[in-house]
Amino acid sequence: MDWGDEYPHNSFDLHCLLNSFPGDLEFKQIFSDIDEKIEQNAISIERCIKEIQSEVNKQCPDVQLRTTTDCFEWLNNYNYNSSKSPSIPRGDLIKFLKILQDLLKNEQNQEEMVLNLLWDLSCRSSVSFPSTVSGASLHFLSRTSLHSVEDHSSMDVKSVWDDIRLHLRRFLVNKLQSHNEINNSQQKILLKNQCIQQLLFLYPESEVTSKYQSIQNKLLTKLLQNCFPSFSRESNLDIMADRYQGTMLKLYSMIKEDFNTLHEILAPSSTVKFIKETYLDTVTEEMAKFLENFCELQFKESAVHVVKISKSSSRHRGTVHALG
């Protein structure tokens, strides 16, 4: 094989390739810049450590940090102790949750107060509540009455917590649905964001996104039904296309609002998955159904028209033969 024929015009010119690499002076400058950055970072870290030492020695007289090692050990122990939830006696926790349960059951409009209290206890005081139920707990709990358990003395922490979660979940889902009626997009995004974060405090992410997806799907279905009304002989593809074009602008607004609502709460992959499944897949499916039904209707109309023409032709030929 002639390499010159296969690669004309010196496309693999080794000399030019080598000349494109930095020379000795360039490499020295690159390494010098790296060394300078490392030195600056080391000075900055050292200054931060000294500031921490000074502040800790000032705020905690019983703790004296003299060396960098002392400082790192103290920070490590501080983070470990801060990450541990305070130990609360089981009986006290049950009493506290029962008070909240009775409050929600017997008093009106206490949901926001209870949510804020639970949030503060969890985030600021590191109080841990029972782990959320995995699986389809939202679906099963939605069919469970708040008054289904009568013997309060036999209730454990988890069952009381599930009752509280269910009550708060109904409240938050109703709020999410009502927020769709808000015309101000920025206000709608802010309120929805808050609702979804509160739901995520109570339930796993998969269940919260599934529930919100159901709410948005109903809204989207209603929008598409207005765009694609029931078919009739007068159905016109041009009119349908115009309606579809107008609907796409509303759809874009819905997608944009949900993206701005979710992207700060969920991981990017989860947000993209939600948008795809809730909107893009649904619209694609509805468009396929629409075109299928439209084509079927047009085919039937064409077939009926052909049959009428055929019958008319047959009658005409019969009349001609009779006259002859």
C-alpha positions as a Markdown table, in Angstrom:
| # | Residue | x | y | z |
|---|---|---|---|---|
| 1 | Met | 0.0 | 0.0 | 0.0 |
| 2 | Asp | 1.3 | 3.5 | -0.9 |
| 3 | Trp | 0.9 | 5.6 | 2.2 |
| 4 | Gly | 1.4 | 8.7 | 0.1 |
| 5 | Asp | -1.6 | 7.9 | -2.0 |
| 6 | Glu | -3.8 | 7.2 | 1.0 |
| 7 | Tyr | -2.9 | 10.3 | 2.9 |
| 8 | Pro | -2.2 | 13.1 | 0.4 |
| 9 | His | -1.3 | 16.7 | 1.3 |
| 10 | Asn | 0.9 | 15.5 | 4.2 |
| 11 | Ser | -2.2 | 15.3 | 6.6 |
| 12 | Phe | 0.0 | 13.5 | 9.1 |
| 13 | Asp | 2.9 | 15.7 | 9.1 |
| 14 | Leu | 4.9 | 14.7 | 12.2 |
| 15 | His | 7.1 | 17.7 | 12.0 |
| 16 | Cys | 4.1 | 20.1 | 12.2 |
| 17 | Leu | 2.6 | 18.0 | 15.0 |
| 18 | Leu | 5.7 | 18.2 | 17.1 |
| 19 | Asn | 6.0 | 21.9 | 16.5 |
| 20 | Ser | 2.5 | 22.4 | 18.0 |
| 21 | Phe | 3.6 | 21.2 | 21.4 |
| 22 | Pro | 4.8 | 23.7 | 24.0 |
| 23 | Gly | 8.6 | 24.2 | 24.2 |
| 24 | Asp | 10.8 | 24.1 | 27.2 |
| 25 | Leu | 10.1 | 27.7 | 28.1 |
| 26 | Glu | 6.4 | 27.2 | 27.9 |
| 27 | Phe | 6.5 | 24.1 | 30.1 |
| 28 | Lys | 8.6 | 25.9 | 32.7 |
| 29 | Gln | 6.0 | 28.7 | 32.7 |
| 30 | Ile | 3.1 | 26.3 | 33.1 |
| 31 | Phe | 4.8 | 24.5 | 36.1 |
| 32 | Ser | 5.8 | 27.8 | 37.6 |
| 33 | Asp | 2.1 | 29.0 | 37.5 |
| 34 | Ile | 1.0 | 25.7 | 39.1 |
| 35 | Asp | 3.6 | 26.0 | 41.9 |
| 36 | Glu | 2.4 | 29.6 | 42.5 |
| 37 | Lys | -1.2 | 28.5 | 42.8 |
| 38 | Ile | -0.3 | 25.7 | 45.2 |
| 39 | Glu | 1.7 | 28.1 | 47.3 |
| 40 | Gln | -1.2 | 30.6 | 47.4 |
| 41 | Asn | -3.6 | 27.9 | 48.4 |
| 42 | Ala | -1.3 | 26.7 | 51.2 |
| 43 | Ile | -1.1 | 30.3 | 52.6 |
| 44 | Ser | -4.9 | 30.6 | 52.4 |
| 45 | Ile | -5.4 | 27.3 | 54.2 |
| 46 | Glu | -2.9 | 28.2 | 56.9 |
| 47 | Arg | -4.7 | 31.6 | 57.4 |
| 48 | Cys | -8.1 | 29.9 | 57.7 |
| 49 | Ile | -6.7 | 27.4 | 60.3 |
| 50 | Lys | -5.3 | 30.2 | 62.4 |
| 51 | Glu | -8.6 | 32.0 | 62.3 |
| 52 | Ile | -10.4 | 28.8 | 63.4 |
| 53 | Gln | -7.9 | 28.4 | 66.2 |
| 54 | Ser | -8.4 | 31.9 | 67.4 |
| 55 | Glu | -12.2 | 31.8 | 67.2 |
| 56 | Val | -12.4 | 28.4 | 69.0 |
| 57 | Asn | -10.0 | 29.5 | 71.7 |
| 58 | Lys | -12.0 | 32.6 | 72.2 |
| 59 | Gln | -15.5 | 31.0 | 72.2 |
| 60 | Cys | -14.5 | 27.8 | 74.1 |
| 61 | Pro | -12.1 | 28.6 | 77.0 |
| 62 | Asp | -11.9 | 25.0 | 77.9 |
| 63 | Val | -10.5 | 24.1 | 74.5 |
| 64 | Gln | -7.0 | 25.3 | 73.5 |
| 65 | Leu | -5.9 | 24.6 | 69.9 |
| 66 | Arg | -2.2 | 25.1 | 69.7 |
| 67 | Thr | -1.2 | 23.3 | 66.5 |
| 68 | Thr | -2.7 | 22.5 | 63.1 |
| 69 | Thr | -3.1 | 18.8 | 64.2 |
| 70 | Asp | -5.1 | 20.0 | 67.3 |
| 71 | Cys | -7.3 | 22.0 | 65.0 |
| 72 | Phe | -8.0 | 19.1 | 62.6 |
| 73 | Glu | -8.7 | 16.7 | 65.4 |
| 74 | Trp | -11.2 | 19.2 | 67.0 |
| 75 | Leu | -13.0 | 19.8 | 63.7 |
| 76 | Asn | -13.2 | 16.1 | 63.1 |
| 77 | Asn | -14.8 | 15.4 | 66.5 |
| 78 | Tyr | -17.1 | 18.4 | 66.2 |
| 79 | Asn | -18.5 | 17.2 | 62.8 |
| 80 | Tyr | -18.9 | 13.7 | 64.2 |
| 81 | Asn | -20.8 | 14.9 | 67.3 |
| 82 | Ser | -22.9 | 17.4 | 65.3 |
| 83 | Ser | -24.0 | 14.6 | 62.9 |
| 84 | Lys | -25.4 | 12.5 | 65.7 |
| 85 | Ser | -29.0 | 13.0 | 66.4 |
| 86 | Pro | -29.9 | 13.7 | 70.0 |
| 87 | Ser | -31.2 | 10.7 | 71.9 |
| 88 | Ile | -34.9 | 11.2 | 72.7 |
| 89 | Pro | -36.7 | 8.6 | 74.9 |
| 90 | Arg | -39.2 | 6.6 | 73.0 |
| 91 | Gly | -42.0 | 7.5 | 75.4 |
| 92 | Asp | -41.4 | 11.2 | 75.0 |
| 93 | Leu | -41.4 | 11.0 | 71.2 |
| 94 | Ile | -44.7 | 9.1 | 71.2 |
| 95 | Lys | -46.3 | 11.7 | 73.5 |
| 96 | Phe | -45.0 | 14.5 | 71.3 |
| 97 | Leu | -46.3 | 12.9 | 68.1 |
| 98 | Lys | -49.7 | 12.1 | 69.7 |
| 99 | Ile | -50.1 | 15.8 | 70.6 |
| 100 | Leu | -49.4 | 16.7 | 67.0 |
| 101 | Gln | -51.8 | 14.0 | 65.8 |
| 102 | Asp | -54.6 | 15.2 | 68.0 |
| 103 | Leu | -54.0 | 18.8 | 67.0 |
| 104 | Leu | -54.3 | 18.0 | 63.3 |
| 105 | Lys | -57.4 | 15.9 | 63.9 |
| 106 | Asn | -59.3 | 18.3 | 66.2 |
| 107 | Glu | -58.1 | 21.8 | 65.2 |
| 108 | Gln | -58.4 | 23.4 | 61.8 |
| 109 | Asn | -55.7 | 25.1 | 59.7 |
| 110 | Gln | -52.8 | 23.8 | 61.9 |
| 111 | Glu | -51.0 | 22.0 | 59.1 |
| 112 | Glu | -48.5 | 24.8 | 58.3 |
| 113 | Met | -47.6 | 25.3 | 61.9 |
| 114 | Val | -47.0 | 21.5 | 62.3 |
| 115 | Leu | -44.9 | 21.3 | 59.1 |
| 116 | Asn | -42.7 | 24.2 | 60.2 |
| 117 | Leu | -42.3 | 22.7 | 63.7 |
| 118 | Leu | -41.2 | 19.3 | 62.3 |
| 119 | Trp | -38.9 | 20.9 | 59.8 |
| 120 | Asp | -37.2 | 23.0 | 62.4 |
| 121 | Leu | -36.8 | 20.0 | 64.8 |
| 122 | Ser | -35.3 | 18.0 | 62.0 |
| 123 | Cys | -33.0 | 20.6 | 60.4 |
| 124 | Arg | -32.0 | 22.7 | 63.3 |
| 125 | Ser | -32.1 | 20.3 | 66.2 |
| 126 | Ser | -31.2 | 17.1 | 64.3 |
| 127 | Val | -34.2 | 15.2 | 65.6 |
| 128 | Ser | -34.8 | 12.1 | 63.6 |
| 129 | Phe | -38.3 | 10.9 | 62.8 |
| 130 | Pro | -39.2 | 7.3 | 61.8 |
| 131 | Ser | -37.9 | 6.4 | 58.4 |
| 132 | Thr | -40.3 | 6.8 | 55.5 |
| 133 | Val | -42.2 | 3.8 | 54.2 |
| 134 | Ser | -40.7 | 2.5 | 51.0 |
| 135 | Gly | -42.7 | 1.1 | 48.1 |
| 136 | Ala | -46.2 | 2.4 | 47.2 |
| 137 | Ser | -47.0 | 3.9 | 50.6 |
| 138 | Leu | -48.6 | 6.9 | 49.1 |
| 139 | His | -51.1 | 4.7 | 47.2 |
| 140 | Phe | -51.9 | 2.5 | 50.2 |
| 141 | Leu | -52.0 | 5.2 | 52.8 |
| 142 | Ser | -54.4 | 7.3 | 50.6 |
| 143 | Arg | -57.0 | 4.6 | 51.3 |
| 144 | Thr | -56.4 | 4.5 | 55.0 |
| 145 | Ser | -58.7 | 6.5 | 57.3 |
| 146 | Leu | -57.1 | 8.8 | 59.8 |
| 147 | His | -59.5 | 7.4 | 62.4 |
| 148 | Ser | -58.7 | 3.7 | 61.6 |
| 149 | Val | -56.7 | 3.2 | 64.8 |
| 150 | Glu | -58.8 | 3.5 | 67.9 |
| 151 | Asp | -56.5 | 2.0 | 70.6 |
| 152 | His | -54.0 | 4.9 | 71.1 |
| 153 | Ser | -52.3 | 3.1 | 74.0 |
| 154 | Ser | -51.1 | 0.4 | 71.6 |
| 155 | Met | -49.8 | 2.8 | 68.9 |
| 156 | Asp | -46.1 | 2.9 | 68.4 |
| 157 | Val | -44.1 | 5.8 | 67.1 |
| 158 | Lys | -44.2 | 4.7 | 63.5 |
| 159 | Ser | -48.0 | 4.3 | 63.3 |
| 160 | Val | -48.6 | 7.7 | 64.8 |
| 161 | Trp | -46.0 | 9.2 | 62.5 |
| 162 | Asp | -47.7 | 7.6 | 59.5 |
| 163 | Asp | -51.0 | 9.1 | 60.5 |
| 164 | Ile | -49.4 | 12.6 | 60.8 |
| 165 | Arg | -47.7 | 12.1 | 57.4 |
| 166 | Leu | -50.9 | 11.1 | 55.7 |
| 167 | His | -52.8 | 14.2 | 57.0 |
| 168 | Leu | -50.0 | 16.5 | 56.0 |
| 169 | Arg | -49.6 | 14.8 | 52.6 |
| 170 | Arg | -53.3 | 15.4 | 51.8 |
| 171 | Phe | -52.9 | 19.0 | 52.8 |
| 172 | Leu | -49.8 | 19.5 | 50.6 |
| 173 | Val | -51.3 | 17.7 | 47.6 |
| 174 | Asn | -54.4 | 19.9 | 47.7 |
| 175 | Lys | -52.1 | 22.9 | 47.8 |
| 176 | Leu | -50.1 | 21.7 | 44.8 |
| 177 | Gln | -53.2 | 21.3 | 42.8 |
| 178 | Ser | -54.6 | 24.7 | 43.8 |
| 179 | His | -51.3 | 26.3 | 42.8 |
| 180 | Asn | -51.9 | 25.4 | 39.2 |
| 181 | Glu | -54.7 | 28.0 | 39.2 |
| 182 | Ile | -52.2 | 30.8 | 39.9 |
| 183 | Asn | -51.6 | 33.1 | 36.9 |
| 184 | Asn | -48.3 | 34.6 | 38.2 |
| 185 | Ser | -45.7 | 32.1 | 37.0 |
| 186 | Gln | -42.9 | 33.2 | 39.4 |
| 187 | Gln | -45.3 | 33.0 | 42.4 |
| 188 | Lys | -46.5 | 29.6 | 41.2 |
| 189 | Ile | -42.9 | 28.2 | 41.0 |
| 190 | Leu | -42.0 | 29.5 | 44.4 |
| 191 | Leu | -45.1 | 28.0 | 46.1 |
| 192 | Lys | -44.8 | 24.7 | 44.3 |
| 193 | Asn | -41.1 | 24.4 | 45.2 |
| 194 | Gln | -42.0 | 24.9 | 48.9 |
| 195 | Cys | -44.8 | 22.2 | 48.7 |
| 196 | Ile | -42.6 | 19.7 | 47.0 |
| 197 | Gln | -39.7 | 20.2 | 49.5 |
| 198 | Gln | -42.2 | 19.6 | 52.4 |
| 199 | Leu | -43.5 | 16.5 | 50.7 |
| 200 | Leu | -39.9 | 15.2 | 50.3 |
| 201 | Phe | -39.4 | 15.7 | 54.0 |
| 202 | Leu | -42.3 | 13.3 | 54.6 |
| 203 | Tyr | -42.0 | 10.8 | 51.7 |
| 204 | Pro | -39.3 | 9.3 | 49.4 |
| 205 | Glu | -38.4 | 11.2 | 46.3 |
| 206 | Ser | -39.8 | 8.5 | 43.9 |
| 207 | Glu | -43.2 | 8.7 | 45.6 |
| 208 | Val | -43.3 | 12.5 | 45.6 |
| 209 | Thr | -42.3 | 12.8 | 41.9 |
| 210 | Ser | -44.8 | 10.1 | 41.0 |
| 211 | Lys | -47.7 | 11.9 | 42.8 |
| 212 | Tyr | -46.7 | 15.3 | 41.3 |
| 213 | Gln | -46.4 | 13.7 | 37.9 |
| 214 | Ser | -50.0 | 12.4 | 38.2 |
| 215 | Ile | -51.2 | 15.9 | 39.0 |
| 216 | Gln | -49.5 | 17.4 | 36.0 |
| 217 | Asn | -50.6 | 14.6 | 33.7 |
| 218 | Lys | -54.2 | 15.4 | 34.5 |
| 219 | Leu | -53.6 | 19.0 | 33.7 |
| 220 | Leu | -51.8 | 18.1 | 30.4 |
| 221 | Thr | -54.6 | 15.7 | 29.4 |
| 222 | Lys | -57.2 | 18.4 | 29.8 |
| 223 | Leu | -55.1 | 20.8 | 27.7 |
| 224 | Leu | -54.7 | 18.2 | 24.9 |
| 225 | Gln | -58.4 | 17.4 | 24.9 |
| 226 | Asn | -59.1 | 21.0 | 24.2 |
| 227 | Cys | -56.6 | 20.9 | 21.4 |
| 228 | Phe | -57.9 | 17.6 | 19.9 |
| 229 | Pro | -61.7 | 17.5 | 20.2 |
| 230 | Ser | -63.7 | 14.4 | 19.2 |
| 231 | Phe | -63.5 | 13.5 | 15.5 |
| 232 | Ser | -66.2 | 14.1 | 13.0 |
| 233 | Arg | -66.7 | 14.2 | 9.3 |
| 234 | Glu | -65.9 | 17.9 | 9.4 |
| 235 | Ser | -62.5 | 17.4 | 11.0 |
| 236 | Asn | -59.9 | 19.4 | 9.2 |
| 237 | Leu | -56.2 | 18.7 | 9.5 |
| 238 | Asp | -55.3 | 22.4 | 9.0 |
| 239 | Ile | -57.6 | 23.5 | 11.8 |
| 240 | Met | -56.1 | 20.8 | 14.1 |
| 241 | Ala | -52.6 | 21.9 | 13.2 |
| 242 | Asp | -53.4 | 25.5 | 14.2 |
| 243 | Arg | -54.9 | 24.3 | 17.5 |
| 244 | Tyr | -51.8 | 22.1 | 18.1 |
| 245 | Gln | -49.5 | 25.1 | 17.5 |
| 246 | Gly | -51.3 | 27.2 | 20.0 |
| 247 | Thr | -51.3 | 24.4 | 22.5 |
| 248 | Met | -47.5 | 24.0 | 22.2 |
| 249 | Leu | -47.0 | 27.5 | 23.5 |
| 250 | Lys | -49.0 | 26.6 | 26.7 |
| 251 | Leu | -47.1 | 23.3 | 26.9 |
| 252 | Tyr | -43.8 | 25.1 | 26.7 |
| 253 | Ser | -44.8 | 27.3 | 29.6 |
| 254 | Met | -45.8 | 24.3 | 31.7 |
| 255 | Ile | -42.5 | 22.6 | 31.0 |
| 256 | Lys | -40.5 | 25.8 | 31.8 |
| 257 | Glu | -42.4 | 26.2 | 35.1 |
| 258 | Asp | -41.8 | 22.6 | 36.2 |
| 259 | Phe | -38.2 | 22.8 | 35.2 |
| 260 | Asn | -37.7 | 25.9 | 37.3 |
| 261 | Thr | -39.7 | 24.3 | 40.2 |
| 262 | Leu | -37.7 | 21.0 | 40.3 |
| 263 | His | -34.2 | 21.8 | 39.1 |
| 264 | Glu | -33.1 | 23.1 | 42.5 |
| 265 | Ile | -34.7 | 20.2 | 44.4 |
| 266 | Leu | -34.0 | 17.1 | 42.3 |
| 267 | Ala | -30.8 | 15.9 | 40.6 |
| 268 | Pro | -30.5 | 17.0 | 36.9 |
| 269 | Ser | -31.2 | 13.4 | 35.7 |
| 270 | Ser | -34.3 | 13.2 | 37.8 |
| 271 | Thr | -35.6 | 16.6 | 36.5 |
| 272 | Val | -35.0 | 15.6 | 32.9 |
| 273 | Lys | -36.7 | 12.2 | 33.5 |
| 274 | Phe | -39.7 | 13.9 | 35.0 |
| 275 | Ile | -40.1 | 16.4 | 32.1 |
| 276 | Lys | -39.7 | 13.6 | 29.5 |
| 277 | Glu | -42.2 | 11.2 | 31.1 |
| 278 | Thr | -44.7 | 13.8 | 32.1 |
| 279 | Tyr | -44.8 | 15.9 | 29.0 |
| 280 | Leu | -42.8 | 14.7 | 26.0 |
| 281 | Asp | -43.9 | 11.1 | 26.2 |
| 282 | Thr | -47.5 | 12.0 | 26.8 |
| 283 | Val | -47.7 | 14.5 | 23.9 |
| 284 | Thr | -46.0 | 12.0 | 21.6 |
| 285 | Glu | -48.5 | 9.3 | 22.6 |
| 286 | Glu | -51.5 | 11.6 | 22.2 |
| 287 | Met | -50.3 | 12.9 | 18.8 |
| 288 | Ala | -49.9 | 9.3 | 17.6 |
| 289 | Lys | -53.4 | 8.5 | 18.7 |
| 290 | Phe | -54.7 | 11.7 | 17.0 |
| 291 | Leu | -53.1 | 11.0 | 13.7 |
| 292 | Glu | -54.1 | 7.3 | 13.8 |
| 293 | Asn | -57.8 | 8.2 | 14.4 |
| 294 | Phe | -57.7 | 11.1 | 11.8 |
| 295 | Cys | -56.2 | 8.8 | 9.1 |
| 296 | Glu | -58.7 | 6.1 | 9.9 |
| 297 | Leu | -61.6 | 8.5 | 9.6 |
| 298 | Gln | -60.3 | 9.9 | 6.4 |
| 299 | Phe | -59.8 | 6.4 | 5.0 |
| 300 | Lys | -63.4 | 5.5 | 5.9 |
| 301 | Glu | -64.7 | 8.7 | 4.3 |
| 302 | Ser | -62.7 | 8.0 | 1.1 |
| 303 | Ala | -63.9 | 4.4 | 1.0 |
| 304 | Val | -67.6 | 5.5 | 1.4 |
| 305 | His | -67.0 | 8.1 | -1.4 |
| 306 | Val | -65.6 | 5.4 | -3.7 |
| 307 | Val | -68.5 | 3.1 | -3.1 |
| 308 | Lys | -71.0 | 5.9 | -3.8 |
| 309 | Ile | -69.2 | 6.7 | -7.1 |
| 310 | Ser | -69.1 | 3.0 | -8.0 |
| 311 | Lys | -72.9 | 2.6 | -7.3 |
| 312 | Ser | -73.7 | 5.8 | -9.3 |
| 313 | Ser | -71.6 | 4.6 | -12.2 |
| 314 | Ser | -73.4 | 1.2 | -12.1 |
| 315 | Arg | -76.8 | 2.8 | -12.2 |
| 316 | His | -75.7 | 5.1 | -15.0 |
| 317 | Arg | -74.5 | 2.2 | -17.1 |
| 318 | Gly | -77.8 | 0.3 | -16.4 |
| 319 | Thr | -79.8 | 3.3 | -17.6 |
| 320 | Val | -77.7 | 3.6 | -20.8 |
| 321 | His | -78.2 | -0.2 | -21.5 |
| 322 | Ala | -82.0 | 0.2 | -21.0 |
| 323 | Leu | -82.2 | 3.1 | -23.4 |
| 324 | Gly | -80.2 | 1.2 | -25.9 |
